[in-house]
Amino acid sequence: MAKDMTLLWGSGSPPCWRVMIALEEKNLQGYNQKLLSFDKMEHKSQEVLALNPRGQVPTFKHGDNVVNESYAACFYLESQFKAQGTKLIPDGAAEQALMYQRMFEGAAFYEKLNNVIYYEWYVPEGERHDSALQRNKEALVTEMKLWEGYLQKSGPFLAGANFSLADVIVFPTVASLFRFGLTPEHYPKLAEYYSLLKDRPSIKASWPPHWLEKPGQDTLKDI
């Protein structure tokens, strides 16, 4: 099965990491994969554009089926391989509702993180303002406090007692927080969640390779 799959991806990209965690959880190791360089703009290559006109990664193909958006790819893998590996969508209505809620809230969480850590990349130098960056930081702090509360109530995972698609989607964002210097003592529930999952086999197997080679940054150390 996995031999019919191809993933084009970039190291450290949470959307790519989501798909890789899902593949590991569904026991789909051995798929074809190619690590692309963002610095060399390889995600804009003809190889990618032939499958993904947006020129983005992840770019994922299974047989003749192309599913590039990370949420869609994760849903696709769970749907196609329900009986294999980890069950990522719970049966109970309450857990399912919570899982879907947290999954889609994860998009806002990821966006607020990007607004801070990539501010200098997104905004031309002449248009940058300290006040705008500060607003972005305040929005991220509000978001993290929200997730602290969620984990206080749900624990240990985002949708209750079992690992689910919500964790597949949101964990790469949480890992990025700590990669960029978030102080664990300031957000103890997020730190506890990160510590719980960082050694999970699917997550260790798909850990961004350049994170192992290069130290993190301190962008978030003061928030």
ZAMARGU-4260 file (C-alpha; in steps of 0.2 Angstrom, whole numbers, plus 5000, padded with zeros to 4 digits):
<rodrens>
0) 5000/5000/5000 | 5013/5013/5005 | 5023/5009/4989 | 5009/5018/4980 | 5011/5034/4990
5) 5022/5049/4987 | 5025/5063/4999 | 5035/5079/4994 | 5039/5088/5010 | 5050/5101/5019
10) 5058/5099/5036 | 5050/5109/5050 | 5034/5112/5041 | 5020/5108/5053 | 5008/5104/5038
15) 5020/5092/5032 | 5024/5085/5049 | 5005/5082/5051 | 5004/5070/5036 | 5020/5061/5041
20) 5013/5058/5059 | 4997/5051/5051 | 5006/5040/5040 | 5016/5033/5054 | 5001/5031/5065
25) 4992/5021/5051 | 5008/5010/5049 | 5011/5016/5032 | 5030/5016/5033 | 5040/5014/5017
30) 5031/5027/5006 | 5040/5036/4993 | 5046/5053/4999 | 5057/5067/4994 | 5064/5081/5006
35) 5064/5098/4998 | 5073/5113/5002 | 5064/5129/5006 | 5080/5139/5004 | 5082/5133/4986
40) 5063/5136/4982 | 5061/5118/4978 | 5043/5118/4983 | 5041/5129/4967 | 5048/5116/4956
45) 5039/5108/4941 | 5039/5092/4951 | 5029/5100/4964 | 5018/5111/4952 | 5013/5096/4942
50) 5004/5089/4957 | 5001/5105/4967 | 4997/5121/4957 | 4999/5131/4973 | 5018/5126/4974
55) 5016/5121/4992 | 5021/5106/5003 | 5015/5094/5008 | 5011/5087/4991 | 5004/5070/4993
60) 4999/5056/4980 | 4991/5039/4983 | 4989/5030/4967 | 4980/5042/4956 | 4973/5052/4970
65) 4982/5068/4974 | 4978/5076/4991 | 4989/5091/4995 | 4981/5100/5010 | 4987/5093/5026
70) 4970/5092/5035 | 4962/5083/5020 | 4977/5071/5018 | 4975/5066/5036 | 4957/5063/5034
75) 4960/5054/5018 | 4972/5042/5027 | 4961/5038/5041 | 4946/5035/5030 | 4956/5024/5018
80) 4965/5014/5032 | 4952/5014/5046 | 4956/4996/5051 | 4975/4999/5051 | 4986/5006/5064
85) 4979/5019/5077 | 4961/5023/5076 | 4962/5042/5074 | 4943/5047/5075 | 4935/5041/5091
90) 4918/5032/5090 | 4909/5042/5104 | 4899/5057/5099 | 4906/5068/5113 | 4925/5064/5109
95) 4922/5066/5091 | 4914/5083/5093 | 4929/5088/5104 | 4941/5081/5091 | 4934/5091/5077
100) 4933/5107/5087 | 4951/5106/5092 | 4957/5101/5075 | 4949/5116/5066 | 4954/5128/5081
105) 4972/5121/5077 | 4972/5132/5061 | 4970/5148/5071 | 4983/5142/5083 | 4995/5139/5069
110) 4991/5156/5061 | 4994/5166/5077 | 5011/5157/5079 | 5017/5161/5062 | 5012/5179/5063
115) 5025/5181/5077 | 5039/5169/5072 | 5039/5174/5054 | 5034/5192/5055 | 5051/5198/5047
120) 5048/5186/5033 | 5030/5190/5029 | 5031/5209/5031 | 5043/5220/5020 | 5056/5229/5031
125) 5049/5247/5027 | 5031/5241/5033 | 5036/5233/5050 | 5031/5241/5066 | 5034/5236/5084
130) 5016/5239/5088 | 5010/5227/5075 | 5022/5214/5081 | 5017/5217/5099 | 4999/5214/5094
135) 5003/5198/5086 | 5012/5192/5102 | 4997/5197/5113 | 4986/5187/5101 | 4997/5172/5102
140) 4998/5173/5121 | 4979/5174/5122 | 4978/5158/5111 | 4991/5149/5121 | 4981/5153/5137
145) 4966/5146/5129 | 4975/5129/5125 | 4981/5129/5143 | 4963/5129/5148 | 4958/5116/5135
150) 4972/5104/5141 | 4967/5107/5159 | 4950/5100/5156 | 4953/5087/5143 | 4970/5079/5146
155) 4980/5070/5143 | 4976/5072/5124 | 4966/5085/5115 | 4951/5075/5113 | 4952/5065/5130
160) 4960/5049/5134 | 4966/5044/5117 | 4977/5050/5104 | 4967/5057/5089 | 4968/5067/5073
165) 4967/5083/5084 | 4984/5078/5091 | 4991/5074/5074 | 4986/5092/5068 | 4990/5102/5083
170) 5006/5094/5091 | 5017/5101/5077 | 5012/5118/5082 | 5015/5115/5100 | 5032/5108/5096
175) 5036/5123/5086 | 5032/5134/5101 | 5046/5126/5111 | 5057/5125/5096 | 5056/5144/5096
180) 5060/5146/5114 | 5044/5146/5123 | 5047/5145/5142 | 5039/5129/5149 | 5036/5136/5166
185) 5025/5150/5159 | 5013/5137/5150 | 5014/5121/5161 | 5000/5112/5153 | 5007/5114/5135
190) 5024/5109/5142 | 5016/5093/5149 | 5007/5089/5133 | 5023/5092/5123 | 5033/5081/5135
195) 5020/5067/5134 | 5020/5066/5115 | 5038/5071/5109 | 5044/5053/5112 | 5028/5045/5104
200) 5035/5033/5090 | 5026/5041/5076 | 5032/5058/5081 | 5050/5053/5084 | 5051/5044/5068
205) 5045/5060/5058 | 5054/5073/5069 | 5061/5087/5058 | 5078/5082/5053 | 5086/5099/5054
210) 5079/5101/5071 | 5091/5087/5077 | 5106/5096/5068 | 5103/5114/5073 | 5099/5123/5089
215) 5082/5131/5091 | 5078/5150/5092 | 5073/5161/5106 | 5060/5171/5097 | 5046/5167/5110
220) 5057/5166/5126 | 5049/5182/5133 | 5031/5178/5131
</rodrens>
